[in-house]
Amino acid sequence: MSSRSQAILSQIEALPPEERQEVCDRVLGWFNAAEPARANPDPIRSARGMFAGGGLNNALMKHRQEERRRG
């Protein structure tokens, strides 16, 4: 990490929790906007081959979290 990045990170760490959360949300927004748009994958199709209860629920929860974050 560059010294400039480290200085910015130190400034962010010194912020009150509410402001730090706002900064984090903005950075995540930039990061997610920079990702290429991809087709909306079907969580059931992506879970093929999983046994019932063996990760299907976790895959669905992860997919829902990603959708909320994008939306």
C-alpha positions in Angstrom: 0.0 0.0 0.0 1.3 3.4 -0.9 2.1 6.0 1.8 -0.7 8.2 0.4 -3.2 5.3 0.7 -2.0 4.5 4.2 -2.5 8.2 5.2 -6.0 8.2 3.9 -6.8 4.9 5.7 -5.5 6.4 8.9 -7.8 9.4 8.5 -10.7 7.1 7.8 -9.9 5.0 10.9 -9.9 8.2 13.0 -13.5 9.1 12.0 -16.5 8.6 14.2 -18.3 5.3 13.5 -21.2 6.9 11.6 -18.9 8.8 9.3 -16.7 5.7 8.8 -19.7 3.7 7.8 -20.7 6.4 5.3 -17.2 6.3 3.8 -17.3 2.5 3.6 -20.7 2.6 1.8 -19.4 5.1 -0.7 -16.3 3.1 -1.4 -18.3 -0.1 -1.8 -20.7 1.8 -4.2 -17.7 2.8 -6.4 -16.3 -0.7 -6.3 -19.7 -2.3 -7.3 -20.2 0.3 -10.0 -16.8 -0.5 -11.4 -17.6 -4.2 -11.7 -18.9 -5.2 -15.2 -22.6 -5.8 -15.4 -23.4 -9.4 -15.6 -26.5 -11.3 -16.3 -28.7 -11.9 -13.3 -27.8 -15.5 -12.5 -30.5 -17.8 -11.2 -29.5 -18.8 -7.7 -31.2 -22.2 -8.1 -29.3 -23.0 -11.3 -26.0 -21.9 -9.7 -26.7 -24.3 -6.8 -27.1 -27.4 -8.9 -25.3 -30.3 -7.5 -25.6 -29.2 -3.9 -27.4 -31.5 -1.5 -30.4 -30.1 0.3 -29.3 -28.3 3.4 -25.7 -28.6 2.3 -25.1 -25.1 1.2 -28.1 -24.3 -0.9 -29.5 -21.9 1.8 -26.1 -20.2 2.1 -25.9 -19.7 -1.7 -29.4 -18.2 -1.7 -28.6 -15.9 1.2 -25.4 -14.8 -0.5 -27.3 -14.1 -3.7 -29.9 -12.0 -1.9 -27.2 -10.0 -0.1 -25.6 -9.2 -3.4 -28.9 -8.2 -4.9 -29.6 -5.9 -1.9 -26.2 -4.3 -2.2 -26.7 -3.6 -5.9 -30.2 -2.4 -5.5 
